[in-house]
Amino acid sequence: MHIKIVNPNTTRAMTDKIGDCARSVAGPGTLVEAVSPQMGPASIESHYDEALSVPGLLEEIARGEEAGVDGYVIACFGDPGLDAARELASGPVLGIAEAAMHTASFLGRGFSVVTTLGRTRGRAWELAERYGMQRFCLGVHACEIAVLDLDRDPDAVKVITEACRVALDRDGSDAIVLGCAGMADLCAVISAELGVPVVDGVAAATLMVQSLVTLGLRTGARGEFAAPLPKKYTGLLEGFGR
């Protein structure tokens, strides 16, 4: 089985960390390939960043199809380009927010999301609504650490852990969802400190894609998620014509 993890930003060090986290949970015989697009933002922290990350993401999905990839994970908590990727892919495609929220809903009455910057909180709430998670998502909190500072700030783990502690107390939640792929390696340490389950969407999505492929399941393509109609694209998008 070949699973491709696409980090929609272009920061290779983060992609390498994401790949390591995915491989740590993948089953024997599953090849996990973690990639960054050749074009796009260094980090994704706004609607503008999300929009400009999608062409590079879709280019990686198209390359995966040529290579016979079985399933995909979009490793950004905004789940950018998810619907478009499902139109291109012959196998299942999951976003990490989607996978993390559903996983956390199995672990108690409710969960809290702890993300990076406060300006991304609205997107997390929007996705909770889209995925039918309003009942379970009790709060979305920001630690106010920029994505690229997650590995640079020596106090990042301490700050994120404290934000999780505040979220648990304020929301009365039973679990934490980490709202950034750059936090993928922090689950164990935060869980040990706070004594609650902490869900990373990269690991959750990897296992869900692996399960869907094992079951022989993929996105239904009779209607909305059928392959895009052939047409001409121009300018910078010329290569995306089908």
N, C-alpha and C positions, 0 to 999 in steps of 0.2 A: 504494500500500500504506500502511495506517495501523497503526502499532504504538504501543500505549499502555504506557508505563513507569509502574508504580505504586510509589512510595516509600511503604511502609506507615506511616512516621512522619509527623508533621505539621510538620516543620521545612522551610519553603519554600526556604531558601537551599541546603540539601542537595539538595533535589529539582531545583533549577535546575542545580546542578553535575552531577547524574546525567544530566539531559536533555542537557546539552552533550556529555558523554562519549558518550552513545548516538548523538547526531547526527553526531559526528565519524567514526563508522564505518559509519553507515547508507548504503545505496546511493542513487544518484540516483532521485528520484521517490518515496522512502519518507518519509512524514510521521511524525515521532517526537513524540508528545505525552507530556510528563512531568507527573505530578500527585501531590499529596498528598491523603489523605483529609480530610474535614471533621471527623472525630473520631478520637481515638486518642492514643497517647503521643508526646511530643516526640522520643524516641529509643527504640530497642529493644535492651535489654541484659539481659533476663531472660525466663523462661518466662511470667511475668505480663504483661510488656510485649507479648510475642508474641501471647498470647491476646487481649488487649484491642485489638490492632491489626487483627485479622481482620475484624470487622464493617465498619469503614471501608474496608478493602481490597476486600471483596466488593461494597460499594456502588459503588465505582469500576469494578469489573468489569461490574456490571449497567448502569451508565451507558455504558460502552464498547459493550456489546451494542446498546443503543438507538441509538448513534451509528454502528454498522456497523464497529467496529474489527476488524482482521484478525488480530491476535495481541497477546500481552501478555507483559511482563516484570515479575516481582515483585522489586523492588530492595531486598532485605534479605537478608543472608547466612544468616539462619535459615530462609529460604524459607517464611515463615508463610502459612497458608491456601492452599498450592499445590494440594492435592487438591480442596478446595472450589471454588477458582477454575476448575479444569478441568471441574467439573460445570456451571458457569454459562456458560463461554465457548464460542462456536461455532468459534473458532480456537485455535491452539496457545498454551499458557501455560508459560513457563519461569521457574524460580527462578535467582537469580544464583549460588548455591553449586553447584547442579546443573550449570549451564553452565560455570562456572569449573573445577570438578574434572574434568569430562570433557575440556575443552580442554587442561588441563595434562597429562592422561594421554597426550596425543599427543606431548609434548615431551621425553620422557625416561623413565627407569626409575621415577622417583618425584618427588613434589612436597611442599613444606611449606606449610602454611597459617599466615599471620600475621594475627591478628585483634586486636580492641581489648582488652577486659577478660578476665582469666583465667576469670571465671565463665562465659563463653560457649564455652569450649573443649569442654566436654562435648557441646554441641549440634552443633558442627562435626564431632566424631568420629562422632556419631550419624548425621549426614547422609552422611558418607563411607561408612558401613556400608550405609545405605539405598540409595545410588547405586552400590553395588558397587565402591567406590573404595578398599577397605582395602589392596589390593595396592599401590596407587600413593601413597596418603597416608602419608607417612613421619613426619609430626609436625604438631602444632598448637600454635602459640606465641602468646602475648599480649604486646602492647607496653604494656599497662596505661595506655592513653589512652582516656578516655571518648569516646563517639561525638561528642558536641557539642563536645568540645575538639579534635577533629581540625583544625578551622579556626581555633581560638582560641589554641592552644598554639604559640608561635613555634618551639619545638624539635620539633614533631610529626614532620616529615619526617625529621629526623636520628634521632629515637628509633625510628621505624618501620623506617628503612633498617638501623639497627644490629640490630634484632630479626630482620630478614630475613637479615642476614649470619650471626648466631648460628644461626639455623635451618638454613641451608645447611650450615654446618660440622658442626653436631651431627647432622643427619639424613643427610648425604651426598646430598641431593636435587639434582635438575637444574633445578627451576623453583620459583617462588614463586606461591602464590595469595593475593591480598589478601582478607582475610575481613571486609570491610565495604564497603557501597556508598559510604560517605563517603570511602573511599580511592581512588575510581575514577580520579582525575586524577593518581595518583602513579606509574603503571606505568613511564612513559618515564624519569623521573629515577632511580628505583630500579634499573631494568634497566641504565641507563648506568653507574651507580655500581658495581654488583655483577657485571655481565657475564653475567647469566642472564636467561632469559625470565621476565617477571612478568605474571601474568594477572589482569585485572579482570573480574569476573563481569558487570558491566553491559554492557560492550562485547561480551563473548562471547555473552551471552544475546540481545542485540539482533540480532547477526548470525545466530544459530541460529534465532530466530523468523522473521527475514526469509527464511532458506533454507527453512524448513518451509512458510511461506506460498507461496513460489515453487513448491515441489513439490506444492502442493495437499494438504498433510497436516495433520491435526488430531488431537486426542485421541480415541481410540476410545471410543464412547459406548454400546456394546451392554450393558454390565454395570455395573461399579462406578462409572464416570464418566458414567452417564446423568444427565439433568437431575434435580434434586431433586424428590421427590414434593410435590405441592401440599399445604400444611397451614397452619394458623393459628399465628402467633407473637404473643406478648403482651408488654406492658411496653415497655421500650426497644427491643425487637426487632420491634415490631408491623409496621413498614414492610417487614420482610424476608419476610413471607408471600407465597406465590406462588399 
